Each structure stands twice: as C-alpha cells, then as structure tokens.
Amino acid sequence: MGSVAEDDGFETLAIHAGQEPDPTTGAVTPPVYLTSTYAQDGVGGTRGGYEYSRSGNPTRTALETCVAALEGGVRGFAFASGLASTDTLLRTICAPGEHVVIPGDAYGGTYRLFARVLEQWGLDYSPVAQHDLDAVRAAVHDHTRVIWCETPTNPLLGIADIAALAEIAHDCGALLVVDNTFASPYLQQPLSLGADVVMHSTTKYLGGHSDVVGGALVVASHELGEELAFHQNAIGAVAGPMDAWLVLRGIKTLAVRMDRHCDNAEKVVEMLRSHAGVAEVLYPDTNEVAKRQMRRFGGMVSFRVSGGEAAALEVCGKTRLFTLAESLGGVESLIEHPGRMTHASVAGSTLEVPGDLVRLSVGIESVSDLLADLERALA
Ligand SMILES: *Cc1c(COP(=O)(O)O)cnc(C)c1O
C-alpha cells in the first residue's frame, strides 16, 4: 500500500491515498469489491487479511485510508451514515453514567441521538454554547468523557475554538471530538489543533454529489483506533462497498469543489448583506477564531428574512435553481427552512432555531445564475 509520500499535498492525497493501481489487473480506480466473504487458503489462511465484509472490505479500506490521510490521523473508519459513526464512537469511548458536552446548536440528528437514544442507554449530556469557553469550563465535571464540538455549526454557523476546547477536554481527562462535516478537511483539520477524533457525515462535502449516505471517523491514536475497529465490527453499521466507492470518487475533487463552493458562497453573502429583504446574514468570514483555524469559510450560508417565518417560508418556495431539500454539500445548490425541516426535531428544546431562518447550501453552478435566483425569490 501507499505510493503516497509523507509530505504529499492535500490534493495529491485526495486522489492517491489508499488508491494504488489494483495489483492483479492494474485498474487505476479501486474496484468495487461487491463480496460478503473471502476464500481462505486453508483454515485461517486469508489473502490480505479479509475474511468477512462487515469486518473489512478492500473498497472500504481504500476510503478509510484516504480519509485518515486527509485529516492527518492514524486510522480512518467508514460507516453507513454520519449518525451511525457518531453512535458507534460514543458507545466505544463512553460508558453509561458518563457525561458529554454537546453544542448548544448541534445538528438536529446529533441532538436527537443524545436525547432519544443515548440518554436511555445512560449517557448524560449538556447542551452548551461552545463559543463561550467559560460556559464549557463550567459544564465539564468528573464524569465528563467527551466534549462534542461542531464548528461551524448547523444551521447557525457558530464557531468554536478547537484548540481551546481540546485544552479544556484534556485538562479534565476527556476527549475532544469534532464534527468536521461543514468545513471538510480541506478547510479545517481538527486533529492538528489538538482534537482526538474527527467525525464526518460523508453524505455532504466528502461525497459531494448528493448520491450517497455515509459517515466517517478519523482518530489520532492507535489505541483508540483498535477499540474503534472492534466496535465498528461488533456493532456492524459499516459502509457498503458501493457507498464507499462513491465517497472515494467524490473525494478526488474535494479541493476544487470546496474552492468553488467558497467563491460562490462569498458572492452570495455579499449580495444578501446588502439586500433590504434580509435582516441578518450568518457566515463565519468575520469571526476571528474562524480566520485562525479555517482556510476559507465554506459553502453554507444562513440568513434571517425580514418579515418573519411566513416570509422565510415564501422565499424557500420561490427559488428555481436552489432546490428545496434537506442535506447539503453537493454540487447543486439547495435551500431549506431549518425550523420546519432539518431541525424540526429540536422544536421546543433549547436548541430551537428562529422561524425566519433560511439555510443555503451554495453549489458550484454559475454564480450569476444563483444570485439572480435568490434576488427573484427575495423580491
Ligand atoms: C448530516 C449531518 C450529520 C448526520 O449525518 P448523516 O449522514 O445524515 O447520518 C451530522 N452532522 C452534521 C453537521 C450534518 O450536517
């Protein structure tokens, strides 16, 4: 494995890490190993260590190797969805009775997993606004095992200081996990800032084409990697070979896609900031912490519409190119109303989002078309 060198750049790793030409045929693209099991040469005599595809599959290995390289970690793991990766990770590193600090405006599905599934298992959690480091310090205690961080947050684009959170976590014997879905490893590398684990919904920017659901974890220590490998197999929420292959293909163009997502989002932000129908634009380009820890600020833009929830719902129904849909991070532009769609599960909780909020996933179409579409919808 591995013609990639230690100091190869991000774009090189995205295309080559874990993806040597196939040793038997020379196929340049890793084959989709659609097999559940592997012939053994005598009992225990596996060829290359593969025995059953829940435990390991070469297409999934290629993806896991590539994601680990992009995040600068020692080992990667691919799952059936982002939430499957979160669930497996928490059951690996936490025990019932322990405590996790989660973001005050966590992704709705992450919040639901804590509130409706893991709490029943015995895991305690506290939602805290993580830009407020004093609030985080006040929330950790003897039983705190994890600070779960999302930055930028979904859908409010809040920023947390990864290096500072890592210090707080390590001071109390906890781990820092960063959900890096919004930034992607091209824009932000949490392990280099002190985080212990990075989590991705590969459904989003890593896959990048809205054609697959998946999740990934990358760890900074071999020891945690061993424990996670055991739980990945024992729980079994793994990525299938076809899904792993689609994410791997998406990753090859991650860098060029992210640069165009950022270019287009910056122009959309500029237009929205000067638009009379927009009360507030949420984009982290003015945040000092974001400027320190991110290369650029990504393709996600949220804004509050003047005129309240009814006006926001109207905008969501009037765009032509921005498709009204959940999810994000694909080449095509999407629009949604978090309060009624992605974040409906947090209605009534402290994580409820404003009704006048609209979230955009700015795609990589011609930016002039995107701007015209939004102007028309806001008119
Ligand atoms: C989508 C998303 C998730 C969940 O991932 P799935 O692949 O949908 O399970 C977690 N965190 C963030 C920030 C997300 O956007």
The ligand as a MOL file (V3000), in Angstrom:
LIG
                    3D

  0  0  0     0  0            999 V3000
M  V30 BEGIN CTAB
M  V30 COUNTS 15 15 0 0 0
M  V30 BEGIN ATOM
M  V30 1 C -25.8800 15.4720 8.0500 0
M  V30 2 C -25.0870 15.7490 9.2720 0
M  V30 3 C -24.8860 14.7560 10.2390 0
M  V30 4 C -25.5130 13.3860 10.1400 0
M  V30 5 O -25.0400 12.6500 9.0840 0
M  V30 6 P -25.9120 11.5580 8.2640 0
M  V30 7 O -25.0010 11.1200 7.1980 0
M  V30 8 O -27.1500 12.2500 7.7800 0
M  V30 9 O -26.2600 10.4840 9.2650 0
M  V30 10 C -24.0840 15.0730 11.3260 0
M  V30 11 N -23.5400 16.3050 11.4730 0
M  V30 12 C -23.7380 17.2830 10.5790 0
M  V30 13 C -23.0990 18.6100 10.7930 0
M  V30 14 C -24.5180 17.0400 9.4530 0
M  V30 15 O -24.7280 18.0370 8.5700 0
M  V30 END ATOM
M  V30 BEGIN BOND
M  V30 1 1 1 2
M  V30 2 1 2 3
M  V30 3 2 2 14
M  V30 4 1 3 4
M  V30 5 2 3 10
M  V30 6 1 4 5
M  V30 7 1 5 6
M  V30 8 2 6 7
M  V30 9 1 6 8
M  V30 10 1 6 9
M  V30 11 1 10 11
M  V30 12 2 11 12
M  V30 13 1 12 13
M  V30 14 1 12 14
M  V30 15 1 14 15
M  V30 END BOND
M  V30 END CTAB
M  END
